[in-house]
Amino acid sequence: MATAPAPKSVLRFGVFELDSATGEVRKNGIFLKLHPQPAKVLLLLASRANQLVTREEIKEALWGQDTFVDFEQGLNSCIRQIRGVLADDPDNPRFVQTVPRKGYRFIAPVASGNGIAGAASTVTVPQAALRSTLLSRRLLLFASVMAVVLAALAAIYFVQRRASETRSTVKIMLAVLPFQNYSPDAERDYLADGLTEEMITQLGSLQPERLGVIARTSAMKYKDTRVAVDQIGKELGVDYVLEGTSERANPSVGSQL
């Protein structure tokens, strides 16, 4: 079972305070901006100070076992944000220590309203709240992926029609660029990455003998870059490039030659 501090407690480490009820982080009383998902990861790690928290435990507690977004990238992003807020050096950590191929350990002493948080002072996360959070995320992902599936079908129909018009027997190559998160909530980056991966999977499985889709790893290097779409197409050697955006309401997809 996942562990975290009891509700309404404040964890203190160094000059920082973490409110477990709100996820707010303060330094010497000054509020620091940390998005909700990284705050949950920090809360989980700090509540188990000096213990190894495996990546699988973090996934189960905060992402859910049946998640289909890119968990690894999402967690890595959370850890980077945590280290940025705490001014923590990954090579010489004061707070979050990476345990290679296993997980993370919060190595700073952590004081709470009940004393020092550590190996003997972990408590269970309220499971009702955890289930509610996971359910909301899954519903959002399900609705978004359904929209992506429809967009994928429309895209493949467009590509096939163009191919039939030219009577081409050459396999068409397609690249799906990383979805851009246009939402004001940076936490939704995990959703944009999940939509990108789902689009690649859907298109790649429709007619592989007619349509080739560039691997996700090749396309992801263009995330947050300003390279022109036509230049990306040339560099990847593809006939078509699909761009996508993720906004608060709905995802959208566009295509360029």
C-alpha positions in Angstrom: 0.0 0.0 0.0 1.3 3.5 -0.8 2.4 5.7 2.0 2.3 9.4 2.7 1.9 11.8 5.6 -1.4 12.1 7.4 -3.7 14.8 6.1 -3.2 18.4 7.3 0.4 17.8 8.5 3.4 19.9 7.4 6.7 18.2 6.6 9.9 20.3 7.2 13.3 19.6 5.6 16.0 22.2 5.6 14.5 25.6 4.9 11.6 24.0 3.2 8.0 23.1 4.3 5.6 20.9 2.4 1.9 21.0 3.3 0.5 17.5 2.7 -3.1 18.8 2.5 -2.5 21.3 -0.3 0.8 20.2 -1.8 2.2 23.7 -1.3 6.0 24.1 -0.9 7.5 27.1 1.0 11.1 28.2 1.5 11.6 30.3 4.6 7.8 31.0 4.5 7.8 32.0 0.8 5.6 30.1 -1.5 7.3 28.2 -4.3 5.5 27.1 -7.4 5.4 23.3 -7.9 2.8 21.6 -10.0 0.4 19.1 -8.5 1.9 15.9 -9.8 5.5 16.7 -8.8 4.1 17.8 -5.4 2.5 14.4 -4.9 5.8 12.6 -5.8 7.7 14.9 -3.3 5.1 14.1 -0.6 5.4 10.4 -1.2 9.2 10.5 -1.0 9.5 12.9 1.9 6.9 10.9 3.9 9.3 7.9 3.6 12.5 9.7 4.4 15.6 7.5 4.2 13.7 4.7 2.5 14.0 3.5 -1.0 10.7 4.2 -2.9 10.7 2.2 -6.1 9.5 3.5 -9.4 6.8 0.7 -9.4 5.6 1.9 -6.0 5.4 5.5 -7.3 3.5 4.3 -10.4 1.0 2.3 -8.4 0.4 5.1 -5.9 0.1 8.1 -8.3 -0.3 6.9 -11.8 -2.2 3.6 -11.5 -1.2 0.1 -12.7 -3.3 0.3 -15.9 -2.0 3.7 -17.1 -1.1 3.9 -20.7 0.7 7.3 -20.7 4.5 7.4 -20.7 5.0 6.9 -17.0 8.8 6.9 -17.2 9.0 10.3 -18.9 6.3 11.7 -16.6 8.1 10.6 -13.4 11.5 11.9 -14.8 9.8 15.3 -15.4 8.4 15.3 -11.9 11.8 14.6 -10.4 13.4 17.4 -12.5 10.8 19.9 -11.3 11.3 18.8 -7.7 15.0 19.2 -7.9 14.6 22.6 -9.6 12.4 23.9 -6.8 14.7 22.5 -4.0 17.8 23.6 -5.9 19.0 20.0 -5.6 22.0 18.7 -7.5 21.3 15.2 -8.9 25.1 14.5 -8.8 25.5 15.7 -5.2 22.0 15.5 -3.8 20.9 17.0 -0.5 17.3 15.8 -0.8 16.4 13.4 -3.6 18.8 10.6 -4.3 18.5 8.5 -7.4 18.9 4.7 -6.8 19.9 3.5 -10.3 17.4 1.2 -12.0 15.3 1.1 -8.8 13.8 4.4 -7.7 14.5 7.3 -5.3 15.3 8.0 -1.7 14.7 11.2 0.2 17.9 11.6 2.2 17.3 14.8 4.2 16.0 14.7 7.7 12.2 15.3 7.7 10.4 16.8 10.7 6.6 16.7 10.9 4.0 17.8 13.5 4.7 14.5 15.2 8.5 14.6 15.1 10.9 13.1 12.6 9.4 11.3 9.5 11.4 8.3 8.5 11.4 4.5 8.4 9.1 4.2 11.5 6.7 7.1 10.8 4.9 6.3 7.6 1.1 6.3 7.4 -1.3 5.1 4.7 -2.7 7.4 2.0 -6.5 7.8 2.3 -7.5 5.2 -0.3 -10.8 7.0 -1.2 -8.9 10.1 -2.2 -6.4 8.1 -4.2 -9.1 6.2 -6.1 -10.9 9.5 -6.9 -7.7 11.0 -8.3 -6.9 7.9 -10.4 -10.5 7.6 -11.7 -10.6 11.3 -12.8 -7.3 10.9 -14.6 -8.4 7.7 -16.3 -11.6 9.2 -17.5 -9.8 12.2 -18.9 -7.3 9.9 -20.7 -10.0 7.6 -22.0 -11.9 10.5 -23.5 -8.8 12.0 -25.1 -7.6 8.7 -26.5 -11.0 8.1 -28.1 -10.6 11.5 -29.8 -7.1 10.5 -31.0 -8.4 7.2 -32.4 -11.0 9.1 -34.5 -8.3 11.5 -35.6 -6.0 8.6 -36.5 -8.7 7.0 -38.7 -9.4 10.3 -40.4 -5.6 10.7 -41.0 -5.1 7.3 -42.5 -8.1 7.7 -44.8 -6.6 11.0 -46.1 -3.3 9.4 -46.7 -4.7 6.3 -48.4 -6.9 8.4 -50.7 -3.9 10.5 -51.8 -2.0 7.3 -52.4 -4.8 5.8 -54.5 -5.2 8.9 -56.5 -1.5 8.7 -57.6 -1.7 4.9 -58.0 1.5 4.7 -55.9 2.6 1.3 -54.7 5.4 2.9 -52.6 5.0 2.6 -48.9 4.1 6.0 -47.4 6.1 7.2 -44.5 4.6 9.3 -41.7 5.9 11.0 -38.6 3.8 12.0 -35.6 5.4 15.0 -33.8 5.0 15.3 -30.0 1.7 16.8 -29.1 2.1 20.3 -27.7 0.5 21.1 -24.4 -1.5 24.4 -24.9 -3.1 24.0 -21.5 -2.0 26.5 -18.7 -1.4 23.4 -16.5 2.1 22.0 -17.1 1.0 18.8 -15.3 -0.9 17.9 -18.5 2.4 17.3 -20.2 2.0 13.6 -19.3 -1.3 13.6 -21.3 0.2 15.2 -24.4 3.0 12.6 -24.4 0.4 9.8 -23.9 -1.6 11.1 -26.8 1.5 11.2 -29.0 2.3 7.6 -28.2 -1.3 6.5 -28.7 -1.5 8.2 -32.1 1.7 6.5 -33.2 0.4 3.1 -32.0 -3.0 3.5 -33.8 -1.6 4.7 -37.1 1.2 2.1 -37.1 -1.2 -0.8 -36.6 -3.8 0.1 -39.3 -2.1 -0.9 -42.5 1.6 -1.5 -41.9 2.2 -2.8 -45.4 1.0 0.5 -46.8 1.9 3.0 -44.1 5.1 3.2 -42.1 5.2 5.3 -38.9 8.5 6.7 -37.6 9.4 5.4 -34.2 8.4 7.5 -31.2 12.1 7.9 -30.1 13.0 9.6 -33.4 10.1 12.0 -33.3 10.4 12.9 -29.6 13.7 14.7 -30.2 11.7 17.5 -31.9 9.6 18.2 -28.7 9.8 21.9 -27.7 12.0 22.7 -30.7 11.4 25.4 -33.4 12.4 23.4 -36.4 10.1 24.0 -39.3 7.8 21.1 -40.2 9.1 20.8 -43.7 12.7 20.6 -42.4 11.6 17.8 -39.9 10.0 15.9 -42.8 13.3 16.1 -44.7 15.4 15.1 -41.8 13.2 12.1 -41.0 12.7 11.2 -44.7 8.9 11.0 -44.4 6.1 11.9 -46.8 3.7 13.3 -44.2 4.0 14.9 -40.8 1.2 15.0 -38.2 1.1 17.7 -35.6 -1.1 17.6 -32.5 -2.1 19.8 -29.6 -3.6 19.1 -26.2 -5.7 21.7 -24.6 -7.9 21.8 -21.6 -11.0 20.8 -23.5 -10.0 18.7 -26.4 -7.0 17.4 -28.4 -6.7 18.3 -32.1 -4.6 17.0 -34.9 -3.3 18.6 -38.1 -1.3 17.2 -41.0 1.3 18.7 -43.3 3.1 17.3 -46.4 
